Amino acid sequence: MTGHPLPQAARAVWLSLDGVWEVELSGGRPQLILVPWSFEAQRSGIADAGEVHEHVRYRRVFTVPREWRGGRVLLRFGGVDWRASVFLDGRAIAEHESGYTHFTVDLGPLQGEHELVVEVEDPTDDSFGQAKGKQRGSHGIWYTRTTGIWRSVWLEPVPGEYVADPSLRVDADGSVTGAPDVDVTVRGLEGTPRSWRPDDPVLYDVELRLGEDVVRSYVGFRTIERRGRELLLNGEPLRIAGVLDQGFWPDGVYTGSNDQLRTDVEAAKSLGFNLARKHVKVEDPRWYAWCDRLGLLVAQDMPSSHDLSTVVARERFRREWQDVLRQLSAHPSVVLWIPINEDWGEPPPEFQRALVTDTRMADPTRLVIDASGWKQHEDTDLVDVHDYGAKLTRHLGARDDLPLWFGELGGLSVGSGEFAYRHVDDLAAGYERIVEQVPAEAAGFVWTQLTDVEGEQNGLLTDERVPKCDPAPIRARNESFLRR
């Protein structure tokens, strides 16, 4: 798989704008930064994680290749946290508000050299309702903030008529449709498609075409449903041995390289997990592509807002969640949507219910958990419990009509970090003891967590992705759980 920033919407010709830019932090002097890492990250070359800068200004000059003459140029941003105002040669051309969704600016016919400026506002005031996840300011477990550009920036040449909306609707029967007027061709599909599943993650290449414009994508075919207290994948019973994945790296903070993204998916698979819960973060699109390709189910959280008390904040949150749903909808690995974690942001009950309704309308093909842990209401596909103790059978019978899963458990640490749920001397033995307590009737669990994150040292791996114990017993326990 190539390193294209959007594997499900890739054109053959593109020009990366990653690399050295100028940046001004809160109106300070210009300095150099390595994009796409935020100034807080070591890999940016600045590594200023101790300071908060709510206003950041980026600048660079780029040259349009001569061979692109005669068409249009698209400027594409993988992710800018939080509000981005974009200027070309001193002229305002776009504004985008959301730290977790990608966006595109049509620059029109363009030749020669141009100045690109991106001004970013990333407020600390929670009243904006900004989705922040676990960036600093999040309850009692805070991690380094990410400000500004944190995913790739690139250019793509397109003809006058081009595929502006590369989204796909995928049905398990093998039909794939795109936006009106876009021709969609699925390669290698003859008759009934093979179903995508973690142990056989078969994918089909897709070509989207509008006139002379060609976009390359891929799809997988699978179904996910609940029937009573049981989960079904492709009509077959499914149990989940999942792991919490927060997507932080010691050198890159929120930004992982393509190799680092793949390594995390491979690590979860090697430990015997069949699902990762992407926790209050929307990851780089390449991570989902690796989950699709290597066979790892995904439960997708919405990054938490820390204050949903106002109408403006709730509408902002709701719009961004809709964008997340659209942008991840064609990934076969994603099987569960989770709009709220616990009760972060204190969502009013009617707002939480509205989020579930929105989610079901936008995507009736997947399951929805209204809130992972704590305050759930009646419209949810799973009963979701967070319990870091060892007496897990006490949660049986919470609802007889729905599957039970433990959206968070474990949290064991063999270190002496700033935060852990419980310390043990033998991580593998502790893992065994807790997973043994998961009731046979439960649909599954999510272990906290895959890696250490800064002061929270309850990962199965260190933050440098080194195993803390022999992985074999953990893998064996997970495989045994999945066979029950």
LINWO-V954658 format. One record per residue. N is the residue number from 1. NEAR is the number of other ideal C-beta (glycine too) atoms within 10 Angstrom. Layout:
n: <N | N>
near: <NEAR | NEAR>
This chain:
n: <1 | 2 | 3 | 4 | 5 | 6 | 7 | 8 | 9 | 10 | 11 | 12 | 13 | 14 | 15 | 16 | 17 | 18 | 19 | 20 | 21 | 22 | 23 | 24 | 25 | 26 | 27 | 28 | 29 | 30 | 31 | 32 | 33 | 34 | 35 | 36 | 37 | 38 | 39 | 40 | 41 | 42 | 43 | 44 | 45 | 46 | 47 | 48 | 49 | 50 | 51 | 52 | 53 | 54 | 55 | 56 | 57 | 58 | 59 | 60 | 61 | 62 | 63 | 64 | 65 | 66 | 67 | 68 | 69 | 70 | 71 | 72 | 73 | 74 | 75 | 76 | 77 | 78 | 79 | 80 | 81 | 82 | 83 | 84 | 85 | 86 | 87 | 88 | 89 | 90 | 91 | 92 | 93 | 94 | 95 | 96 | 97 | 98 | 99 | 100 | 101 | 102 | 103 | 104 | 105 | 106 | 107 | 108 | 109 | 110 | 111 | 112 | 113 | 114 | 115 | 116 | 117 | 118 | 119 | 120 | 121 | 122 | 123 | 124 | 125 | 126 | 127 | 128 | 129 | 130 | 131 | 132 | 133 | 134 | 135 | 136 | 137 | 138 | 139 | 140 | 141 | 142 | 143 | 144 | 145 | 146 | 147 | 148 | 149 | 150 | 151 | 152 | 153 | 154 | 155 | 156 | 157 | 158 | 159 | 160 | 161 | 162 | 163 | 164 | 165 | 166 | 167 | 168 | 169 | 170 | 171 | 172 | 173 | 174 | 175 | 176 | 177 | 178 | 179 | 180 | 181 | 182 | 183 | 184 | 185 | 186 | 187 | 188 | 189 | 190 | 191 | 192 | 193 | 194 | 195 | 196 | 197 | 198 | 199 | 200 | 201 | 202 | 203 | 204 | 205 | 206 | 207 | 208 | 209 | 210 | 211 | 212 | 213 | 214 | 215 | 216 | 217 | 218 | 219 | 220 | 221 | 222 | 223 | 224 | 225 | 226 | 227 | 228 | 229 | 230 | 231 | 232 | 233 | 234 | 235 | 236 | 237 | 238 | 239 | 240 | 241 | 242 | 243 | 244 | 245 | 246 | 247 | 248 | 249 | 250 | 251 | 252 | 253 | 254 | 255 | 256 | 257 | 258 | 259 | 260 | 261 | 262 | 263 | 264 | 265 | 266 | 267 | 268 | 269 | 270 | 271 | 272 | 273 | 274 | 275 | 276 | 277 | 278 | 279 | 280 | 281 | 282 | 283 | 284 | 285 | 286 | 287 | 288 | 289 | 290 | 291 | 292 | 293 | 294 | 295 | 296 | 297 | 298 | 299 | 300 | 301 | 302 | 303 | 304 | 305 | 306 | 307 | 308 | 309 | 310 | 311 | 312 | 313 | 314 | 315 | 316 | 317 | 318 | 319 | 320 | 321 | 322 | 323 | 324 | 325 | 326 | 327 | 328 | 329 | 330 | 331 | 332 | 333 | 334 | 335 | 336 | 337 | 338 | 339 | 340 | 341 | 342 | 343 | 344 | 345 | 346 | 347 | 348 | 349 | 350 | 351 | 352 | 353 | 354 | 355 | 356 | 357 | 358 | 359 | 360 | 361 | 362 | 363 | 364 | 365 | 366 | 367 | 368 | 369 | 370 | 371 | 372 | 373 | 374 | 375 | 376 | 377 | 378 | 379 | 380 | 381 | 382 | 383 | 384 | 385 | 386 | 387 | 388 | 389 | 390 | 391 | 392 | 393 | 394 | 395 | 396 | 397 | 398 | 399 | 400 | 401 | 402 | 403 | 404 | 405 | 406 | 407 | 408 | 409 | 410 | 411 | 412 | 413 | 414 | 415 | 416 | 417 | 418 | 419 | 420 | 421 | 422 | 423 | 424 | 425 | 426 | 427 | 428 | 429 | 430 | 431 | 432 | 433 | 434 | 435 | 436 | 437 | 438 | 439 | 440 | 441 | 442 | 443 | 444 | 445 | 446 | 447 | 448 | 449 | 450 | 451 | 452 | 453 | 454 | 455 | 456 | 457 | 458 | 459 | 460 | 461 | 462 | 463 | 464 | 465 | 466 | 467 | 468 | 469 | 470 | 471 | 472 | 473 | 474 | 475 | 476 | 477 | 478 | 479 | 480 | 481 | 482 | 483 | 484>
near: <14 | 12 | 12 | 21 | 24 | 24 | 21 | 24 | 23 | 20 | 20 | 10 | 11 | 18 | 14 | 14 | 19 | 16 | 11 | 11 | 24 | 15 | 27 | 17 | 21 | 11 | 9 | 12 | 7 | 12 | 14 | 11 | 25 | 16 | 23 | 29 | 27 | 29 | 26 | 25 | 25 | 14 | 17 | 25 | 14 | 19 | 14 | 15 | 18 | 7 | 12 | 16 | 19 | 15 | 16 | 25 | 19 | 22 | 15 | 18 | 10 | 17 | 10 | 18 | 12 | 8 | 9 | 18 | 12 | 10 | 18 | 18 | 21 | 20 | 23 | 20 | 23 | 21 | 27 | 30 | 27 | 22 | 17 | 25 | 17 | 22 | 16 | 18 | 11 | 7 | 9 | 11 | 16 | 17 | 12 | 19 | 17 | 23 | 28 | 24 | 22 | 21 | 19 | 16 | 18 | 13 | 18 | 12 | 12 | 19 | 13 | 9 | 9 | 16 | 13 | 21 | 19 | 24 | 18 | 23 | 17 | 24 | 13 | 13 | 10 | 17 | 12 | 21 | 23 | 27 | 26 | 28 | 26 | 24 | 28 | 14 | 16 | 20 | 11 | 5 | 13 | 16 | 19 | 19 | 23 | 28 | 27 | 31 | 29 | 25 | 25 | 25 | 24 | 18 | 20 | 24 | 21 | 22 | 12 | 12 | 12 | 21 | 22 | 13 | 14 | 22 | 17 | 21 | 15 | 23 | 13 | 17 | 9 | 16 | 13 | 20 | 12 | 21 | 15 | 6 | 10 | 19 | 12 | 18 | 12 | 20 | 10 | 10 | 17 | 7 | 5 | 9 | 22 | 16 | 17 | 23 | 18 | 19 | 6 | 9 | 17 | 15 | 17 | 19 | 13 | 22 | 14 | 23 | 14 | 20 | 13 | 11 | 20 | 17 | 23 | 18 | 23 | 22 | 24 | 22 | 23 | 22 | 17 | 19 | 16 | 16 | 10 | 9 | 16 | 13 | 23 | 13 | 20 | 15 | 12 | 10 | 10 | 23 | 22 | 25 | 25 | 25 | 28 | 25 | 27 | 25 | 26 | 22 | 22 | 17 | 16 | 21 | 27 | 29 | 26 | 20 | 17 | 19 | 8 | 17 | 22 | 19 | 15 | 24 | 25 | 14 | 20 | 25 | 18 | 13 | 21 | 20 | 26 | 24 | 25 | 28 | 29 | 22 | 27 | 25 | 25 | 27 | 24 | 26 | 22 | 25 | 26 | 26 | 25 | 23 | 29 | 25 | 17 | 15 | 20 | 25 | 26 | 24 | 28 | 24 | 25 | 25 | 26 | 25 | 26 | 20 | 19 | 23 | 15 | 12 | 10 | 11 | 21 | 21 | 12 | 19 | 25 | 17 | 13 | 22 | 24 | 16 | 15 | 23 | 20 | 14 | 20 | 22 | 18 | 23 | 22 | 25 | 26 | 22 | 22 | 25 | 27 | 25 | 26 | 28 | 27 | 18 | 15 | 24 | 23 | 12 | 24 | 12 | 10 | 10 | 19 | 21 | 16 | 15 | 24 | 21 | 11 | 17 | 24 | 16 | 10 | 15 | 17 | 8 | 16 | 21 | 20 | 20 | 25 | 24 | 22 | 28 | 19 | 14 | 13 | 22 | 12 | 9 | 14 | 20 | 20 | 27 | 23 | 27 | 21 | 16 | 18 | 16 | 12 | 13 | 8 | 20 | 13 | 12 | 16 | 13 | 11 | 12 | 13 | 10 | 8 | 18 | 23 | 23 | 26 | 30 | 29 | 24 | 24 | 24 | 20 | 27 | 21 | 17 | 14 | 8 | 16 | 11 | 15 | 20 | 15 | 14 | 14 | 16 | 7 | 13 | 22 | 20 | 12 | 19 | 21 | 15 | 14 | 23 | 20 | 12 | 16 | 22 | 15 | 9 | 13 | 23 | 21 | 23 | 29 | 26 | 26 | 25 | 23 | 24 | 27 | 25 | 24 | 19 | 12 | 24 | 21 | 27 | 27 | 25 | 20 | 14 | 16 | 10 | 17 | 10 | 15 | 19 | 16 | 10 | 16 | 12 | 16 | 24 | 16 | 13 | 20 | 22 | 12 | 14 | 20 | 16 | 7 | 9>
